[in-house]
Amino acid sequence: MELVLTPSKNLKPLPEPTTLGFGRYFSDHMFNMEFKEELGWINPRIEEYQPFTLDPSTLVFHYSQTIFEGMKAYRTKENRIQLFRPMDNFIRMNKSARSLCMPEFDSGFVLNALKELLKTDQKWVPGLEGTSLYIRPTMIATENTLGVKVSNEYKFFIILSPVSSYYVEGFNPIKIWVSPQYVRAVPGGVGEVKTGGNYAASLYAGELAHKKGFSQVLWLDGIEHRYIEEVGSMNIFFVINDEIITPKLVGSILPGITRDSVLKLTKSWGMKVFERQISLEEVVKSVQDGSLTEMFGSGTAAAISPVGEFCVENESYKVNKGLLGPVSNRLFQTLTDIQYGRTTDSFNWIEPV
């Protein structure tokens, strides 16, 4: 396939870097390509960011064949633009495609197309401390028909959005709420797939959490409703007796790229790291006896997000007196230093644009 670039004639004014928020602004261009069963992937192009028209019978509206990814581009102090582990995102997206009976794509070709898109819209990569360019690759089913079936047509697109911190708290510890009755996913389902249905399943409990004054929901397993799985937009970690513990991937937890980075970093620091089941009862007990010293989430949107408090039913538990801990602070500084080119990337995670 040959990538075609059609520059936009309607360039937008850049937003003020200090007021970006998250997902509010979108760059001048986007990447598009289509899939037809008899032809494969066709017509890859970079063109003006614009709406596209879909028939009311389009399968994605009715049976939710849709997957996506989230990654970021960073501007260094030398004014270079670089990506953090983008190939891992595309490998995971192809795994999601297999899970939802969607066509896989050439990850190397798409990565190169993303780089060309970033070069085209490079002025949209903000340079202010703590800002970045969020990247959203998405695939949707586009065949026009009704009836539960696998689509034979698809659209793949990438859009770009300059962002600041995901949470209004920034890097300050957040408060999360343990859902007493709602579940997000079960093993054997699509909980480990980055698909829209997983996020739809989280919305109701998420709104309840926000109304109660919490940033996110801490999800428990869908079978016994006892073991901790993940937070709404992050994987979760605990520091108990100087050991790093995170829930084991059992098919209902998203295998986060940042999660994997945290595991690799902490192991390289000589810390004791465990992927295992951890019950809510164990976490509460460890708070009460003082052995839980830190709790933090990991994800593309927020990198590392320390948790200062969590609530079970009507009982709240402070973690580290609600203060930032040394492990999460070191992880945040190390990850962001690598992402922004302020330190050596000994893991070869950075992909220059």
Summary of the structure (lengths in Angstrom):
residues: 353
radius of gyration: 20.7
end to end distance: 20.7
largest distance: 62.9
contacts: 1131
relative contact order: 0.14
helix: 26%
strand: 31%
